[in-house]
Amino acid sequence: MIVKKLNIDELEDDNVYLFAIHTTLEDYRLAYHLNKELSIQLCKANHDLKIVTTHGSSGFTLFNYEDEEHFANWDLIQNKAEIHENLTTTAYDLFSIEKKTVQSRVYLIPEFKKADYMLKVTIPENVISIPNIVAQMQSINKVSTAYEVDFYTIKSKNNLIF
């Protein structure tokens, strides 16, 4: 019987880079411009990234690209989502049944509430140039700013494991 062992050090060869993007563009338009500027092929995933909170569940749109040539994964994730919660309250009057819709905002990475999208890149070391990626993202029209975020220091990085 053949036994295969997985060495943990092999998994640590890949680096995870996280970029915050501030923009007014829709998700599909941003994916198009990122594809054009970064020479990648982001496609909408078959499923949204689901996060369950105390107020309800929310879906964040997800675009991904697997670059087999460089052994890289690119993921564009929406950082803000709305939760619509229907509340029905009953009073003791004859005509006092109220239905309210409460709307609340949920963040994938709450530490960066002002960022509209997060771009997660998992790639082996020294394959990409971080300053070039940031400069190319900032050159997109209607992108206010883009910057690198230290993935390993944010508290809510578990939301980015999918």
C-alpha positions in Angstrom: 0.0 0.0 0.0 1.4 3.4 -1.0 1.2 6.1 1.6 1.3 9.8 0.5 2.4 12.4 3.0 1.6 16.0 2.7 4.3 18.3 4.1 3.0 21.5 5.7 6.0 23.4 4.4 4.8 22.8 0.8 1.6 24.7 1.6 3.5 27.7 2.9 5.3 28.3 -0.4 2.3 30.2 -1.7 1.9 33.8 -0.6 -1.5 35.4 -0.2 -1.8 39.1 -1.2 -4.9 41.1 -0.5 -5.8 44.4 -2.2 -8.5 46.8 -1.2 -10.3 48.6 -4.0 -12.4 51.7 -3.7 -14.6 52.3 -6.7 -18.1 53.2 -7.9 -18.0 50.5 -10.7 -20.3 47.6 -10.7 -18.7 44.2 -10.0 -18.8 42.9 -13.6 -17.3 46.2 -14.9 -14.5 46.1 -12.4 -13.8 42.5 -13.3 -13.6 43.5 -17.0 -11.2 46.4 -16.3 -9.0 44.2 -14.1 -8.9 41.6 -16.8 -7.8 44.2 -19.3 -5.2 45.9 -17.1 -3.7 42.9 -15.3 -4.0 40.4 -18.3 -6.1 37.9 -16.3 -9.4 36.3 -17.0 -11.7 36.8 -14.0 -15.1 35.0 -14.4 -18.1 35.1 -12.3 -18.2 32.1 -10.0 -21.2 29.7 -10.0 -22.0 30.6 -6.4 -21.8 33.7 -4.2 -19.8 33.7 -1.0 -22.3 33.2 1.8 -21.8 34.7 5.2 -24.3 34.1 8.0 -24.7 36.8 10.7 -27.1 37.4 13.5 -29.3 39.5 11.2 -29.5 36.9 8.5 -27.4 35.5 5.6 -25.8 37.5 2.9 -24.1 36.7 -0.4 -21.0 38.4 -1.7 -20.4 38.3 -5.4 -17.3 36.4 -6.4 -15.2 36.4 -9.5 -12.2 34.0 -9.8 -9.4 33.0 -12.2 -7.0 30.1 -11.9 -3.7 30.9 -13.7 -2.2 27.4 -14.3 0.9 28.9 -15.9 2.0 30.7 -12.8 0.1 28.4 -10.3 -1.9 31.4 -9.1 -5.5 32.0 -8.0 -7.1 35.4 -8.4 -10.4 36.2 -6.5 -12.4 39.4 -6.7 -14.9 39.6 -3.8 -17.5 42.2 -3.0 -16.8 43.7 0.4 -20.2 45.2 1.1 -23.6 43.5 1.0 -27.1 44.4 2.1 -29.3 42.2 4.3 -33.1 42.7 4.0 -34.9 41.4 7.0 -38.7 41.2 7.1 -40.2 41.9 10.5 -43.8 41.5 11.4 -45.1 43.1 14.5 -48.5 42.7 16.0 -50.2 45.2 18.3 -53.3 44.7 20.2 -55.5 46.8 17.9 -57.8 45.4 15.3 -55.9 46.9 12.3 -52.3 47.0 13.7 -50.3 44.4 12.0 -47.2 46.0 10.7 -44.7 44.6 8.2 -41.4 46.3 8.1 -38.3 45.6 6.1 -35.1 46.4 7.9 -32.1 46.9 5.8 -28.6 46.5 7.3 -25.1 46.5 5.7 -22.7 43.6 6.2 -19.0 43.6 5.5 -16.8 40.7 4.4 -13.8 42.4 6.0 -15.1 44.7 8.6 -11.7 46.3 9.2 -12.0 47.9 5.8 -15.6 49.1 5.7 -14.8 51.8 3.1 -13.3 49.3 0.6 -15.9 48.2 -2.0 -14.0 45.1 -3.3 -11.2 42.9 -2.2 -8.8 41.2 -4.6 -7.1 38.1 -3.2 -4.1 36.7 -5.0 -2.6 33.4 -4.0 0.6 32.9 -5.9 4.2 31.6 -5.3 6.8 34.0 -4.1 8.4 36.5 -6.5 6.1 35.9 -9.4 4.2 39.2 -9.4 5.2 42.8 -8.7 3.0 44.3 -6.0 3.7 48.0 -6.9 2.9 47.3 -10.6 -0.4 45.6 -9.7 -1.4 48.6 -7.5 -0.4 51.1 -10.2 -2.4 49.2 -12.8 -5.5 49.0 -10.6 -5.2 52.8 -9.8 -5.0 53.5 -13.5 -8.5 52.2 -14.1 -11.0 55.0 -14.6 -13.5 55.4 -11.7 -11.2 53.5 -9.2 -10.6 56.0 -6.5 -7.8 54.1 -4.9 -6.3 50.6 -4.5 -3.7 49.4 -2.0 -2.3 46.3 -0.5 -3.6 45.0 2.8 -1.5 42.7 5.0 -3.5 39.4 4.8 -1.9 37.8 7.8 -2.7 40.6 10.3 -6.4 41.2 9.6 -8.8 39.6 12.2 -11.5 38.5 9.7 -9.2 36.6 7.3 -11.3 33.4 7.9 -14.0 35.0 5.7 -11.5 34.8 2.8 -11.0 31.1 3.1 -13.2 29.5 0.5 
